[in-house]
Amino acid sequence: MGAAGRVRRWAVRGLALLLGCLLAFAFPAPALWWLGWAGLAPLLMLFARAGSYREAGWRSSLASVGFFLTFFHWVLPQVGLLALAMAIVAGVLWVPFGLLTFRLLREPSPARVALAGIVLPSVWVSVEAVRSWQHLGGPWGLLGLTQWQVRPVLALAALGGVWLLSAVLVAANVGFAAAALPGASRAVRLAGASLAVVVAGLVLGHGLLRPDAAVTGTIRVAGVQAGVVHDAEQRFARHVDLTRTVRGHGQDLVVWGQSSMPFDPAQRPDAVSRLRQTAESVGSDVLVNVDARGTDGRIRKTTQQYGAGGLVGTYEKRRLVPFGEYVPMRSLLGGLLQDTGIADEDRAPGVEPSILRAGGVRLGPLISYESIFPDLRREVVRHGADVTVVQGSLTSFHGTWAHPVQASAEAVRAVESGRSAVLVELDGTSAAFDAQGRRLAWMPPDERGIFVVDVPIHEGSTLYVRWGDWVPATAYVITAVTLVFLGSRVLLRR
């Protein structure tokens, strides 16, 4: 290959990198949700016209690097040398997707377009499910989360969770790519356009015809978003003062954000007394969040519910943030990551879910990072939760995409679980959504004070709660069968 050919090759690879960056703008804060439907199509066309498997691998890996480093730009300053490892892992993630796109669409036919409309969404969802493992950082940046504001589309999450949303978006992108593929026959273009139209039509039809979940009552929740106060005593006092201002609002519960109490009330009788007095004065229980060393010497993050009579119930955070609250393989990685934002001491995880009660309503508590995991939300609903409540804090990422990304995901979690969701941040974007994904409250990170919201109580159970992760399971099977089939054909040829 001559110099001109090499320049062209790297120019196309650079284009793949830029298109990967652009796809990240489908997520908040830009929230260009329509990119979820069409932003992947140009990349599919680049992969299909790569000319070789090696080049398809290059293009898909660079697109992956562009997407993940753009989406996670807010965490890079916190991780130091770990950013290099993140880039390497990101570069590998989309390679199978790029290779199979090349295999299926390099010589397209209507049958291959139809097959790609099944196989490629399955591969995509399989990759998303694998990278959503809690020790790899969890399910951030899933394509289906881009549709949190599009209620007719969002309704699909009640059937198969965020995974089904991702699958239909990829299928539509496959259709758009085939319809616009250079050199494709009219039959291929028609097959691609038909695929995109049918997928979009089925999704919108389901969303528009799906009845709203039945409402059996409401619970009035007051959220306290106090902002960053570094001194422990001042932070506690700030929350108490703000809580007292909700007197007369008729709330059933007051919720503080994560780490709102940086000391253990069990070792501070005076703090317990103030919490009891505060609950009595405002006429409702107060849900605080303790981030402190317990009597056993371990640091835990704990939801604690206080009423006029004292401690009512507790929940310990079970799923911890890798590197933020514990370090995997600390003996190996701890020394390499000194002077970064990693946890200097591993927190102790809880072991089981809890159901709290306020105003006759059963509450499913979760803490910050746990809010992004669909399985934890399903679990508390199966244990009887009427409403899910998340206490969060994103103080390390103030002013970044992290705030609206976490808040917007609550809309998807609410539809998945069939339960209203409330998120209260210490510093971040607090929000509340009903079971249809309608926004009930939204408090941006620069605002301080309280918000009061009437949260509907829904009955019934979604298919996703009953069946669980059937979409990733199906995607794994389809992906495995495809790889075995293609691999056997290669071996037979040899």
C-alpha positions, 0 to 999 in steps of 0.5 A: 500500500502506498503513502496515499493509501495509508493516509486514507486508511488512517483518515477512515479510522479517525472518522470511526473514532469521531463517530464513536465520540458523536454517539456518546452525545445521545446521553445526557447532558447533550441528550440527543436521543435520536442518535440512539436510533441513527448514530450507530448506522454510519459506524456500521457502514464503515465496518461493512466496507472495511475490506478485511477483518483486520481493518474492521477490528481497527475501526470498531476498536477506535470507535469504541475508544472514542465512545467510552472516553467521551462518555466517561470523560468526567471520571478520567481525572480521578483514575490516573494511570487507570485511564490507560487501562480503560482505553485498552479495555474500551478498544477491545469491547466492540471488536466482535461487533465490528467483525460480525458486521463486516461478515454479515454486510460486506456482501449484503443480500436481503437475507443477510440484512434480516440475519444482521437484524437479529445477530448484531443486536444480540452481539451488542446486548451480550457485550453490554451485559458483560461489561455491566459486571459490577467489578468493571464499573457497572451498566453505565452508557447502555444504549437503551438509556438514551431513550429515557425521555421518549415515553412511547419507546421507554415503555418497552423497558417493562418487557425486557428492561434496558437490554430490550431497548438497546436491542431494538435501537441496534436493529433499527441502526442495522436497517438504516445502515443497509438502506444507505450502504454504498453499492447495495442493490435496490432489494438490499436497500428495501430490506434495510428500510423495511427493517428500520420501519418495522422495528420503529413501528412495533416499538411505537405501537406498543408504547402508545397502546400500553395502558398505564399502571394502576395507581392505588395511592401516593406518598409525599416525599421531601428530598433534602439536597444540601450540597457539599459541606466538608465539616462533619458537624456542619453537614449534619447541622445543615441537613437538620436545618433544611429538614425543619423547613419542611414542617407543614408540607404534609410529607410522609418521609424526608430523605437525605442524600448519601453520606449526609452523616459522616459519623456513626449515630450509634456512637453519638447519643446527642446526634440520635436525640437531634434526629428524634427531635427533628422527626417529631417536629416535622411530623414524619420519619427521616431517612439519613445516610451514614458513611462512617466507621462502625463499632467493628472498625469497618467503614460502611454506607448505611441507610438509617430511618429515624422517627420520633421514637428513634431508629426504625430500620436500616439498610447497608449498601451491598454493591460498592464502587470499584476503586471508589469504595474498594480496590479489586486486587488491592495488593497488586493495584494499590501501589500503582494508583496512589495519589489518585481518587481511589479508595484508601480503604475498602468499605464493608458491603452489606449482605441482603436487601431491606424493606422500610416502611413510611406512611403505610408504604413499603420502601425499597432503599438503594444507595447511589451506585446501586441505582444503575443496576436493574437486578437490584431494583427487581429484587426489592420489588420482588420483596414487596417494595411499593416505591424505590428510594435512592440516596446518592452523591456525586460530589467528585463529579460536580458539573459533569455529565455524571449528574444527569446520567444517573438521574435520567436512568431512574426513569428507565429503572421506574418503567422496568420495575413498575414502581415510582423511583425517587433519587435524592442527592447530597450533591447531584441531580435529584429526581423522581419518576412514576412507573410510566417514566413521567418526570415528577421532580428534577432538582439540578446540581447547583440548586440547594434546599428541599423539594416535595413531590407526591409519588404515585404507588403502583400495583401489578408486576412488569414482565421484566420483574417476573422474567428477569434478564431474558433478553441478555440470556437470549442474546448470549445464545444467539451470539454463541450459535452464530460464532459456532456456526461461523467457526465451523464453516472456517474449519470445514473450508480448511 
